[in-house]
């Protein structure tokens, strides 16, 4: 099993997850805790985080919950340092927290651009900066940054979201080169739509939200399966994790025929 491979690589089983109160973060926590991992859970929604803490603790998982905001580097760094101090180190960091927005460039307020960049990109930066000293001290480690297939699909009327996730891919590629010599694997996950509560905080015009909601409603992929698949690819050492497997053909098409792919996406968007 994929989790067995991760357990063999990281026998101390210590992981920290941002955005752990729901969606993919919650399912990662469930999968890892079931395999005996000790977890640090971080989320801005204290009520949801408390429910997750109670659920996993009731199943005898070793969990430390930290309410906090990924846009505040001090809060995240203190939480990661506290978890690492409690468990004498850190093996894996999952930078999962994120938000969504939609609308054309001129429709989206600059305030919304700053909001989504602060969370989707800078939240990952803060998480990496907090975790890297611990991972490099081990001489081994894993960082998984959760981006989105939006990073390469670049659909119209999603510019701020697309850009924030594309930046996470570029950051992850850079870190993979910088940290390889120190034994840290960096992977970036690029899932397509799957059912989560991501749209609760959505910013943008109504038509953009309605379009996103339709894609979520039509999705046959779910967060639990995405978490399982992500862990399987990370365990095998994959740098690029495109989910679900069927979406990899879009990833390849974008890389092989970028102009044709972009035109095709624009045509599909105009057709509704």
C-alpha positions in Angstrom: 0.0 0.0 0.0 1.1 3.6 -0.7 0.9 4.6 3.0 3.2 1.7 3.9 5.8 3.1 1.5 5.6 6.4 3.3 5.8 4.8 6.7 8.9 3.0 5.6 10.5 6.2 4.4 9.5 8.1 7.5 9.4 5.7 10.5 8.8 8.5 13.0 5.6 9.5 11.1 5.3 13.2 11.9 3.3 15.5 9.6 1.9 19.0 9.7 -1.2 19.9 7.6 -2.6 23.4 6.9 -6.2 23.8 5.9 -6.9 20.6 8.0 -10.4 21.5 9.1 -12.2 20.3 5.9 -11.8 19.0 2.4 -8.5 17.6 1.2 -6.7 18.6 4.4 -9.2 16.7 6.5 -8.9 13.6 4.3 -5.1 13.7 4.4 -5.3 13.9 8.2 -7.7 10.9 8.3 -5.5 8.8 6.1 -2.3 9.6 7.8 -3.7 9.2 11.3 -5.1 5.8 10.5 -1.6 4.8 9.5 -0.2 5.9 12.8 1.1 9.3 11.9 1.4 12.0 14.6 -0.2 15.1 13.2 -0.1 18.9 13.6 -3.3 20.4 12.2 -3.6 24.1 11.3 -6.8 25.9 10.2 -8.3 29.4 10.5 -11.7 27.9 11.3 -11.4 27.0 15.0 -14.7 25.3 15.2 -14.1 22.9 12.4 -10.6 22.3 13.6 -11.9 21.4 17.1 -14.3 18.9 15.4 -11.5 17.3 13.5 -9.3 17.1 16.6 -12.2 15.4 18.5 -12.8 13.0 15.7 -9.2 11.9 15.3 -8.5 11.8 19.0 -11.5 9.6 19.6 -9.9 7.1 17.2 -6.7 7.2 19.3 -4.7 9.4 16.9 -2.0 11.6 18.2 -3.1 15.1 17.2 -2.1 18.6 18.1 -4.5 21.3 16.7 -3.4 24.9 16.1 -6.0 27.5 15.2 -4.3 30.1 13.0 -4.0 32.0 9.7 -1.5 31.0 7.0 -1.2 34.7 6.0 0.4 35.3 9.4 3.9 33.8 9.2 4.5 34.1 13.0 1.4 32.1 13.8 2.3 29.3 11.4 6.0 29.2 12.4 5.2 29.0 16.1 2.7 26.2 15.4 5.2 24.2 13.3 8.0 24.8 15.8 5.7 23.7 18.7 4.7 20.5 16.9 8.3 19.7 16.0 9.5 20.4 19.5 6.8 18.1 21.0 7.7 15.2 18.6 11.4 15.8 18.3 11.2 16.7 14.6 9.1 16.9 11.5 8.9 14.5 8.5 6.3 15.9 6.2 4.7 19.3 5.5 1.4 19.5 3.6 0.7 23.1 2.5 -3.0 22.7 1.7 -4.8 25.8 2.8 -6.4 27.7 -0.1 -9.3 29.8 -1.3 -11.0 30.5 -4.6 -12.1 33.5 -6.7 -13.3 34.1 -10.2 -14.0 36.9 -12.7 -12.1 38.7 -15.4 -9.1 40.8 -14.7 -11.1 44.1 -14.7 -13.9 42.6 -12.6 -11.7 41.5 -9.7 -10.8 44.2 -7.2 -7.1 44.6 -6.4 -8.1 43.8 -2.8 -9.3 40.4 -3.9 -6.0 39.8 -5.8 -4.1 40.5 -2.7 -6.4 38.3 -0.6 -6.0 35.3 -2.8 -2.2 35.7 -3.3 -1.7 36.1 0.4 -3.4 32.8 1.1 -2.8 30.6 -1.9 0.8 31.6 -2.5 2.2 33.4 0.5 0.5 30.8 2.8 2.6 28.2 1.0 5.7 30.3 1.3 5.2 30.7 5.0 4.5 27.0 5.5 7.7 26.1 3.6 9.8 28.6 5.5 8.5 27.2 8.8 9.1 23.5 7.9 12.3 23.5 5.9 14.7 24.0 8.9 13.2 20.9 10.6 13.2 18.8 7.4 16.7 19.7 6.4 17.9 19.0 9.9 16.7 15.4 9.5 18.5 14.9 6.2 15.2 13.6 4.8 11.7 15.0 4.5 8.7 15.7 2.3 6.9 18.9 1.3 3.6 18.7 -0.6 2.3 22.0 -1.9 -1.3 21.8 -3.0 -1.8 23.9 -6.2 -4.6 23.1 -8.8 -5.0 22.0 -12.3 -6.0 25.6 -12.8 -2.3 26.4 -12.7 -1.9 25.0 -16.2 -5.5 25.0 -17.6 -5.6 28.8 -17.2 -9.3 29.1 -18.0 -10.8 32.5 -18.7 -12.4 34.5 -15.8 -10.2 32.8 -13.2 -7.1 34.9 -13.6 -6.3 35.6 -9.9 -6.9 31.9 -8.9 -5.0 30.6 -11.9 -2.0 32.9 -11.2 -1.9 32.1 -7.5 -1.8 28.3 -8.2 0.7 28.6 -11.1 3.0 30.5 -8.7 2.8 27.6 -6.3 3.9 25.2 -9.1 6.8 27.5 -10.0 7.8 27.8 -6.3 7.7 24.0 -5.8 9.9 23.5 -8.9 12.4 25.9 -7.5 12.3 24.4 -4.0 12.8 20.9 -5.5 16.1 22.0 -6.9 17.1 23.9 -3.8 16.3 21.2 -1.3 17.2 18.0 -3.1 20.8 18.0 -1.9 19.5 18.2 1.7 17.3 15.1 1.2 13.9 16.9 1.1 11.4 15.8 -1.6 9.2 18.6 -2.9 5.9 17.6 -4.7 3.2 19.8 -6.1 -0.4 18.5 -6.3 -2.6 19.8 -9.2 -6.1 18.4 -8.7 -9.1 19.2 -10.9 -12.4 20.0 -9.3 -13.6 17.7 -6.5 -16.3 18.2 -3.9 -15.1 20.4 -1.0 -16.3 23.6 0.7 -13.9 25.7 -1.2 -16.6 28.0 -2.6 -17.8 29.1 0.9 -15.3 32.0 0.8 -15.5 32.5 -3.0 -15.0 36.1 -4.2 -16.1 37.3 -7.6 -19.2 38.0 -9.7 -22.2 35.7 -9.5 -21.8 34.1 -12.9 -18.2 33.0 -12.0 -19.4 31.4 -8.8 -22.3 29.7 -10.5 -19.9 28.3 -13.2 -17.6 27.0 -10.5 -20.5 25.5 -8.5 -21.6 23.6 -11.6 -18.2 22.1 -12.0 -18.1 21.1 -8.4 -21.6 19.6 -8.6 -20.6 17.6 -11.7 -17.3 16.3 -10.2 -17.2 12.5 -9.7 -13.9 12.8 -7.8 -14.0 13.2 -4.0 -11.6 14.5 -1.4 -11.0 11.1 0.2 -9.9 9.6 -3.1 -7.8 12.7 -3.9 -6.0 12.3 -0.6 -5.3 8.6 -1.2 -4.0 9.3 -4.7 -1.9 12.2 -3.6 -0.2 10.1 -0.9 0.4 7.3 -3.3 2.2 9.6 -5.8 4.1 11.4 -3.1 5.3 8.0 -1.7 6.7 7.1 -5.1 8.6 10.3 -5.2 6.6 12.1 -7.9 7.2 15.8 -8.2 4.1 16.6 -10.3 0.9 15.1 -9.0 -2.0 15.7 -11.4 -5.3 14.4 -10.1 -7.3 12.4 -11.0 -5.3 10.2 -13.3 -7.6 11.1 -16.3 -6.5 14.7 -16.0 -2.9 13.9 -16.9 -3.8 14.0 -20.6 -4.6 17.8 -20.2 -1.3 18.3 -18.5 0.5 16.6 -21.3 -1.5 18.5 -24.0 -0.7 21.8 -22.4 3.0 21.0 -22.3 3.2 19.6 -25.9 0.8 22.0 -27.6 0.4 25.1 -25.4 -1.2 27.4 -28.0 -3.7 24.9 -29.3 -4.6 23.9 -25.8 -5.2 27.5 -24.7 -7.4 28.1 -27.7 -9.4 25.0 -27.0 -10.0 26.0 -23.4 -11.1 29.4 -24.5 -13.6 27.9 -27.0 -15.0 25.6 -24.3 -15.4 28.4 -21.9 -17.3 30.5 -24.5 -19.6 27.6 -25.3 -20.6 27.4 -21.6 
